[in-house]
Amino acid sequence: MSTAAASGATREFKNHELDEDYARPGVRYEKRPARTPDGKEVAGLYNAWITLDNPTQFNSYTTDMVKGVILAFRAASNARDVNCVVFTGAGDKAFCTGGNTKEYAEYYAGHPQEYRAYMRLFNDMVSAILACDKPVICRVNGMRIGGGQEIGMACDFSVAQDLARFGQAGPKHGSAPIGGATDFLPVVIGAERAMAACVLCEPFSAHKAYYMGVITDVVPALKVDGKFVANPMVETKQMTDEFGKLVFGEFKTGDAAKQAKTVMASGKVDLSLLDAKVEELCAKMLLTFPDCTTKTIEELRKPKLIAWNANKENSRAWLALNMMTEARAGFVAFNEGTKEDREVDFIGLRQRLARGEGWGDALHNAIQPKNKHKG
C-alpha cells in the first residue's frame, strides 16, 4: 500500500471535463452539503443542484441554457464528491415549460437548418441526463409542461409540489412531443394513457401524475392560516363519476373551481416540504453502495434509453422540417397572440388544406390568432 493511500491523503486527479467553464446564462450549478437522514451534514460530500433560472419566462430553456444544462450534468456526473443531482427551476411557478417560444418564433421559425442544429443540442441535453453517473432527482417546483415534461421524465426520480401541472403541448402549438414524451410515457404509464397525454395535450395535476406513476412523490405547497393544505383546485380523493369510472386528481370545474380559487387566493406558496422530501430522498441514496446504485439506475434506465436512442435522430430531422410549416405557425401564434388566445385557427387550417391550399405566407398569416374567422 502506498504512503498516500495509507495516510488517507487525496490523490492528484486528472480532469475529465470538456469545458471547465460550464456556467451559462440561465443555468445555475451549485454543490450543497449532503446530509444524513437525521439532517447532519456530511463532510466532503455534496448534492449537485442544477437550476433553470429563467423565471420570467417560466424557466423555458434558451439555446445557451441547453448548453449550460449539458455541461452542468457532465460536471455533476464526473464530480467524485457528489452523491445525487437535483434538477429544478427557479421560483415556485414552473420547473420548466419547454423550449423558449420567443426564441423559437423570432429566430428558428422558418429556418429548418438552424433548428436542426439546435435539436442536436436538445438531444444531447436529454442524453446527458440519461447518462449521468449519479441518481437524478427532478424537483418539480411548478409547471412541468412540453419539453419541460420531457427533460423531467429523463430524470430517475421526480418529487413534486402539488400545485404543479404536468402535460404535453406539441399538437396544440405546432409540434409533436418527440423530444422524449413519445419515448418515455408509454414505458411509464402505458400506450393508451400516453396516447391521450401526447395527442390531446390536456394538463394533469401532480396528484394524477403520482396516481399514474409519472412521479415518485407529491407534497402540499399551499399554506392557509399557517397550515399546509392539499391543492384546492384538485379532487384529491378517489371517487367514481356518474358512469362508475374511478377518477382521481382531476381539476375541479364550475362552482367548485371558483370556491377553490378563493382558497388559493387566501394562502401562500411554501416549498419547504418539497425541499425536505428531496433531501430525504438524497439522504436515503447516500446510505447505499455508490457503484451498485449507479449500475442499478443504468439498468432501470434502459427501457427509456432504448426508445430514445432509436428515435432521437429521425425525430430531430422531422422537427427541423416542421419549422417551415406547423411549428412556424404555432410558435409565432404563441409568441404574438394574446394571453387569452395563443393558438392558430385549427379549423380554418384544416379547411384550407382540404381545399388544396399549400403552406406559404398567405396560409401562415391567415390562421394566426389575430386573423381568425376572416376567411
N, C-alpha and C positions, 0 to 999 in steps of 0.2 A: 504494500500500500504506500502511495506517495505521501510525502510530508504534508502537502496541501490537503489531500483527502483526509488524512488522519486528523488534521487540526480543524477540519470543517471549513477551511478558507474557501471563498468563492473563486472559482477558476476564471480565467480570462476567456470570454465568449467571442465567437465570430458573430458578425452582424448579417442577418438573413433578410433584411428589408430591401425592397426595390427602391424606395424613396424614403429617406429619413424624415423629410418634411411632409407629413401626411395631413397637416392642417389645411382645411379648405373652408371658404366662407359657407356658413350654414350648417356645419357639422362640428360638434364638439366631441373630443375624446378625453376622458379622464380616468384615472385609476383611483378607486375608493377602497379603503381598507376592508379586507374580508373579515367576517365576523362568525363566531361560533353560534350554535343555536341559542345560547343564553345571552347573546349580544356582545360578547367580549371581542375586541379587535385582536387579529392575529398578526404578529409581527412579520413583516416581509412578504405577505400575501395580499392580493387585491382582487377586486372585481372590476372589469373594464366597463365603463359606461360610454356608449356611443349615442349621441343625442342629435336628432334632426332639429336644427334651430332656425326655423323659418315660420314662426307662429302667426305672423300677419297674413300668410298665405296657407294656413292650416298645415304647415310643415311639408308642403309639397316639395319634391326634390327637383332642383335645377341640375343642369349638366355638371357644374362644378361640385354640387353636393353629392352627386353619384360618385364622382371620383373620390371625394372625401370618405364616403362610406366604404368603398373598396379598400382604400389604404388603411382606414381605421380597423377594419376587420382583419386585414393581414397583420397589422401591428398587434392586435389583441391575440390572434392565433399564435404568433411567434413569441409572445411575452412569457417567459419562464415563470414569472411570479403571478400570473393571472389564473384565477380559479374559474370564473364564469364571465360571460359577456352579457350585459344588459343593453338592449336596443330599444330606444324610446324616442319621444318627441318632447319639445319644449311646451310648457304651459299645460292647461287642462282641457283644451278644446279638441285637439287632434294628435294622434300618433303620427299619421301621415294620410293624405288624401290622394297620393299618387304623384304622377309627373306634373310639373308646373305648367298649368294650361296657358298662362300668359306667354311663357317661353315657347310652348308648342304652337300657339296661334300666331305669334309675331315673328318667329324665326323658322320653325320646322315646317309649318303648313305649306304645302305645295313644293317642298324640296325633299324628295324621297332619298336622294343620296346622303343628305345631311342627317336625316332621321335614321337611316340605316347605320351610320357611324355612331349616332347616339345610342341606338339599341344594342350595339356591341358593348358599350359601357354598362347599360342596364343589365344585360345578360351577365356580364362579369360581376355586377353587384349581387345579383341573386346567387350566382355560383360561389362568391366569396362567403356568403352567409352559410350556404350548404356545405362548404369545405372547411369551415372554421374548426380548428383543433380543440376548441373549448365549447362547452354547452352554451347555447344562445337562448336567452330569455327575452321575449318581446314584452316590454312593459307598456301595455295599451292604456295610455293616459287620456285617450279621447277617440275621435273617429278613426276607424281603420277602413278606408274606402279605396276602391280601384287598385292602383299599383301599390298603395299602402297596405292593402289587404294581402297582396301577393308577396311583398317582401316580409310581411308579418308571418305569413304561413310558411315561409322558408326557414323561420326560426324553429328551434326544438321545443320550446315551451312558450305559452302566452298566458300572461296574467292581466286581467282587465278590470278597470273600474266600471261599474255597471251603468254609467251614463253613456258609455261609448256605443257607437253604432258601427256595424260591420256591413260589408257588401261590395258588389262589383258595379262598375259604371260603364263598361265598354259599349254595348249596343245602344245605350241611351246617349252617348256622347261621341259616336263616330269611330269606335274601335272595337276590338274583340279582347276579352280578358285572357290573352295567351302569353302574358308575362309571368305565368305561374299558376293562375287560378284554375285553368282548364287541366293543368297537370296535377295540382295538389288536391283540389276539392274532391274529385272522385275517390281518391285514396282515403281522404279523411272522413267524408260524410256520405259517400255512395253516389252512384251515377245520377239517380233521379233528382235528389236534392241539389246536386251540383248543377244539373241542367237548369233547374228553376233559378238558382242563385245567379248563374252566369248569363242567362238569356233575359230574364225578366228584370234584373238589376234592382230588386226591391231590398231596401236596407233591413237588417235584422238586429235585434238587441243583443247585448252582451250575455243576457240570461239565455236567449235562444242559442247563441254561439256555444255556450257551455253545454246546453242540453244536446246539441248536435255533435259535440266533440271537437269543435274548432279551437277551443281554448282550454287551458289546464285548470284555471280557477277564475273566480269573479268575486269582487268585494264591493261593498257600498262606497259611495263617494259623496253623497249629499248629506249635509248636516242641517237638521231643522231643530231649532231650540236646543242646540248643543248636543243632539243625539243623531247618530247615523241612521238613515232610513233607506230602504231599497228604492230604486228608481221609480218614482211615482207614475212615470209615463208608460210603464210596462206592467202587464199582468204577470206577476211572478209566482202564481200558484198554478199547478196543473189542473186543468178543467176540460170539460168537453163542450164543444159548440152545439148548435141546435141539431146538427146531424150526427152527434155522437162521436165526432173526431176529437182526439186528445190534442189540446193546444197548450203551449207553454211559452212564456216570454214574448208574447205578441204585443205590439204597440197599441195603446188604447185609442179609441176614436170617439167622436161626438162629445157628449156632455162629460163623459169620464175623462177625456183628454183635457177638456177645459179646466176641470177641477184639479187635474194633475199639474197643469201649468201653474196654477195658483200656488200649489205646494212647492213647486220648483222655485218660483219667484221668492218664496219666503225663506229659502235656505241658502247655503253657500257650499261650494265645492271644496272638499278636503281630501287630498290624496295620501294621507298618512297611512291608511290601511293598505293601500296599494303598495306603498314603499315597504311596509312591514312584511307583506306577503312575498314580495320579490326577494327581500333579504332572507326570509325564511327558506325559500327555495334554494338560494345561493348557498346558505349555510348547510343545508342537507347534502348538497353535492360536494361541499368541502370535506365531508366525512366519508369519502369513497376513495378507492384507488384511482388516481388520475388517468393512467393509461387504459385501465379496464373501462372506465367511464367513457373515454373517447372512443374506444372500439365499439362499445355498446351503441353509442349515438351514431357512429358511422354506419352500423348495420341497420339501425332503425330508420335512417335517412334514405336508404336505398330505394324504396318504392317511389318516393318523391324524385330522387335523383334520376332514376331510370326514365321516368316520364319526361322530366325536364331536359335531360341531355338528348333525348330522342327528338324533341320538338323545337328547341330554342332557336336553331339556326333558320329553319324554314319559317318559323314564326317571325323572326326578325325581317326576313325578306318581304313577307306579306304586309307587315306593319309599315314598312317603308313605302311600298307601292300604294297602300291605302291612304297615305298622306296627300295623294293627288285627288282623292275623291271624298269619301265619307269622313275621314279623320280631319281633313282640311275644313270641311263644313261644320263638323261637330265641335272642334276646338275653338274655331272662330266664334261660333254661336255662344259657347260657354263664356268666352273671354269678353265678348262685346255685348251680350244680352243683358237684360236687367236681372235683378235678384229674383224677380217673380217668373221670369221666362228666359231660360238659357238653353232651350232645346230647339232644334230645327223643326220645320213643318214636315213631320214624318209622313202624313197622309199625302200632302202635296208632292213630296219627293217620290213616293210610290206611284202616284198618278202620272207624273211626268215621265218616269222611267217606263211605265206601262205604255205610254204613247210613243215611246221610242226616242225621247229626248236624251242626248248624250251629256256626259259630265263636261262642264265648262263654266266660265264665269257667270253666264246667264242663269244656269240652274243653281249654282252655288249661291248667288245673291238672292234668288227668288225664294229660297227656303229658309233664309235667315230669320230669326225671331221678329225683326222689325218689318219684314215684308210678308209675314204670314197672312193668308187669306186674300192676297192681292192677285190671284190667278192660279 
